[in-house]
Amino acid sequence: MRLLLTSDTHIPARAASLPEALMAAVDDADVVIHAGDWIDEATLDLLEARSRRLIGVYGNNDGPGLRRRLPEVAYAELEGVRFGVAHETGASTGRERRCAARFPDLDVLVFGHSHIPWDTTTAGKLRLLNPGSPTDRRRQPFCSFMTLRVAEGRVHDVTLHPLPPRR
């Protein structure tokens, strides 16, 4: 099963539309996970229409309409891997410890908010993944999203995809 991870799309505040490379990856994915800060309900509508399956949460910048449609935290078991999705996890210092304590029954937690790609594993074996942002690189050298595969209870081929600068 192929997964696409994205977060912090911030449409239309940071970009007029989602990058073509991200949308091509949406079309290839079996599951799309969005870790919040959509800003625009039209982006949720677009990803719902284009995705085979969409798992999403709202972020701190998402208004009442998105908060009515999305949970603060989402959970899914995919090919035997237990996923959670949340927007904010707090400061990077102590993140592994906090997330392991808050989500003891997960294998993978996908999160956003910082726009900074992140891939670590806690001592308890919780994998923490932040795909960055496809529209707002902040202090990063590029915008990004992630893909991975899950099969038989394992995560494979986690890949960070840098995006070219917008014109």
C-alpha positions as CSV (number, residue, x, y, z in Angstrom):
1,M,0.0,0.0,0.0
2,R,1.4,3.4,-1.1
3,L,0.9,6.4,1.2
4,L,1.4,10.1,0.6
5,L,2.0,12.4,3.6
6,T,1.5,16.1,3.4
7,S,0.7,18.9,5.8
8,D,0.5,22.7,6.1
9,T,-0.8,23.3,2.6
10,H,-2.0,26.8,3.6
11,I,-4.0,27.4,0.4
12,P,-4.5,30.2,-0.7
13,A,-2.4,32.1,1.8
14,R,1.0,30.5,0.7
15,A,0.2,29.3,-2.8
16,A,-2.7,29.6,-5.3
17,S,-2.8,25.8,-5.7
18,L,-1.1,22.6,-4.8
19,P,2.1,21.7,-6.7
20,E,1.7,19.4,-9.7
21,A,4.2,16.9,-8.3
22,L,2.1,16.6,-5.1
23,M,-1.1,16.1,-7.1
24,A,0.6,13.4,-9.3
25,A,1.6,11.6,-6.0
26,V,-2.0,11.9,-4.8
27,D,-3.1,10.1,-7.9
28,D,-0.5,7.3,-7.3
29,A,-1.3,6.9,-3.6
30,D,-3.6,4.3,-2.1
31,V,-4.0,6.6,1.0
32,V,-3.3,10.3,1.4
33,I,-2.6,11.6,4.9
34,H,-2.9,15.4,5.6
35,A,-1.7,16.6,9.0
36,G,-3.6,19.9,9.2
37,D,-3.4,23.6,8.3
38,W,-5.4,23.3,5.1
39,I,-6.8,26.9,5.6
40,D,-9.2,26.4,2.6
41,E,-12.1,23.9,2.6
42,A,-11.7,23.7,-1.2
43,T,-8.4,22.0,-0.7
44,L,-10.1,19.4,1.5
45,D,-12.7,19.0,-1.2
46,L,-10.1,18.6,-3.9
47,L,-8.1,15.9,-1.9
48,E,-11.3,14.1,-1.0
49,A,-12.3,13.9,-4.7
50,R,-8.8,12.9,-6.0
51,S,-7.7,10.5,-3.2
52,R,-8.7,6.8,-3.0
53,R,-8.7,7.3,0.7
54,L,-8.0,10.5,2.7
55,I,-7.1,10.7,6.4
56,G,-6.9,14.2,7.7
57,V,-6.9,16.4,10.8
58,Y,-7.4,20.1,11.4
59,G,-4.6,22.4,12.3
60,N,-4.2,25.5,14.5
61,N,-4.9,27.8,11.4
62,D,-8.0,26.0,10.3
63,G,-11.4,27.6,10.8
64,P,-14.8,26.4,12.0
65,G,-15.7,24.8,8.7
66,L,-12.7,22.5,8.6
67,R,-12.9,21.8,12.3
68,R,-16.5,20.6,11.8
69,R,-15.4,18.2,9.0
70,L,-12.1,16.9,10.5
71,P,-10.9,15.5,13.9
72,E,-8.1,17.0,15.9
73,V,-6.4,13.5,15.9
74,A,-7.1,10.7,13.5
75,Y,-6.2,7.0,13.7
76,A,-6.1,4.2,11.1
77,E,-4.6,0.8,10.8
78,L,-3.1,0.3,7.3
79,E,-1.7,-3.1,6.4
80,G,-1.1,-3.9,10.1
81,V,0.6,-0.6,10.9
82,R,-1.1,1.6,13.5
83,F,-1.0,5.2,12.4
84,G,-2.0,8.4,14.2
85,V,-2.2,11.9,12.7
86,A,-2.0,15.1,14.7
87,H,-1.1,18.7,13.7
88,E,1.0,19.9,16.7
89,T,3.4,17.9,18.8
90,G,5.1,20.8,20.6
91,A,8.8,21.9,20.6
92,S,11.4,19.6,18.9
93,T,13.2,19.3,22.3
94,G,11.5,16.3,24.1
95,R,9.2,15.5,21.1
96,E,10.1,11.8,21.1
97,R,9.4,11.4,24.8
98,R,6.1,13.4,24.7
99,C,4.8,11.6,21.7
100,A,5.7,8.1,23.0
101,A,3.8,8.9,26.2
102,R,0.8,10.4,24.4
103,F,0.5,7.7,21.7
104,P,1.8,4.4,23.3
105,D,-0.3,2.2,21.0
106,L,0.9,3.6,17.6
107,D,3.6,2.5,15.3
108,V,3.7,5.8,13.3
109,L,2.6,9.4,14.1
110,V,2.3,11.8,11.2
111,F,2.4,15.4,12.3
112,G,2.9,18.9,10.9
113,H,2.9,22.5,12.1
114,S,6.6,23.3,12.0
115,H,7.0,22.9,8.2
116,I,10.2,21.1,9.0
117,P,10.6,17.6,7.7
118,W,11.2,15.1,10.5
119,D,11.9,11.3,10.6
120,T,12.9,9.8,14.0
121,T,12.0,6.7,16.0
122,T,11.5,6.8,19.7
123,A,13.1,4.3,22.1
124,G,9.7,2.6,22.3
125,K,9.8,2.3,18.4
126,L,7.2,5.0,17.6
127,R,8.1,6.4,14.2
128,L,7.6,10.2,14.0
129,L,7.1,11.6,10.5
130,N,6.6,15.3,9.4
131,P,6.5,15.7,5.6
132,G,7.2,19.5,5.8
133,S,5.0,21.7,3.7
134,P,4.5,21.6,-0.1
135,T,3.8,25.4,-0.3
136,D,5.7,27.1,2.5
137,R,9.3,26.1,3.2
138,R,9.9,28.6,6.0
139,R,13.6,28.1,7.0
140,Q,14.0,25.0,4.9
141,P,15.9,24.8,1.6
142,F,12.8,23.5,-0.2
143,C,9.1,22.7,0.1
144,S,8.4,19.0,0.5
145,F,6.1,16.0,1.0
146,M,6.7,12.4,1.9
147,T,5.8,9.0,0.5
148,L,6.1,5.5,2.0
149,R,4.8,2.0,1.6
150,V,3.3,-0.3,4.2
151,A,3.1,-4.0,3.9
152,E,2.7,-6.9,6.3
153,G,2.9,-4.7,9.4
154,R,6.0,-2.8,8.4
155,V,6.9,0.6,7.0
156,H,9.1,0.7,3.9
157,D,10.8,3.3,1.6
158,V,10.1,6.5,3.5
159,T,11.1,9.2,1.0
160,L,11.2,13.0,1.4
161,H,10.3,14.6,-1.9
162,P,11.8,18.1,-2.4
163,L,9.7,20.4,-4.6
164,P,11.1,22.9,-7.1
165,P,10.7,26.6,-6.2
166,R,7.4,28.1,-7.3
167,R,7.5,30.5,-10.2
